[in-house]
Amino acid sequence: DAMVIQNPRYQVTQFGKPVTLSCSQTLNHNVMYWYQQKSSQAPKLLFHYYDKDFNNEADTPDNFQSRRPNTSFCFLDIRSPGLGDAAMYLCATSRDRPGYNEQFFGPGTRLTVL
Amino acid sequence: AQTVTQSQPEMSVQEAETVTLSCTYDTSESDYYLFWYKQPPSRQMILVIRQEAYKQQNATENRFSVNFQKAAKSFSLKISDSQLGDAAMYFCAYSEGGGADGLTFGKGTHLIIQP
């Protein structure tokens, strides 16, 4: 089945130790997104790629970066995780630009920062 | 900036009954889309239903329907004949028609189905 896969499902890191979360998709969608979802809060868009075109939200901290080496894969790098970065990170894809297009979500990676 | 508000952190309904989840939003745009997404426990978020702002007719998908009141900026979700599998977090979301950004979500409503 075509899907959005996130690895790992659970990630534990230490304060200040760089961490990378990965997302892959078999849907061949043009757009990939990263959302941060803290406990009892709404998912918040961090950035998205339309093909190779990177779009960063204005309030996404510089500590967060992303790479999309090809259509199928997208990575979220957190350079120096702080305690406030503990959250669920959701990857999503859509066939084309946002708007009417449905977004397909992965199961998420839950990040714990010790 | 657009905002989405869900005022009900938690709702409970008896199996087979009908429940309505509320959502209001704020935007100055005329071209936009509204969505309800469902996030079951420990599973990925999936689309339940969507509505184009320029369409007056309310969207329906089987047991799920919306009441879209554009002037009031209200977008509620009605679930008829509630089933145990409907238990989940429900998120209301907004997207601009121009396609510049991703979704803006509300904080969600936790729906409990009582057997």
Interface residues (C-beta under 8 A of the other chain):
Chain A: V4 Y33 Y35 S40 Q41 A42 P43 K44 L45 H48 N55 E57 L90 A92 D96 R97 P98 G99 Y100 E102 Q103 F105 G106 P107 G108
Chain B: V4 P9 Y33 Y37 S42 R43 Q44 M45 I46 L47 R50 E52 F91 S95 E96 G97 G98 G99 A100 D101 G102 L103 T104 F105 G106 K107 G108
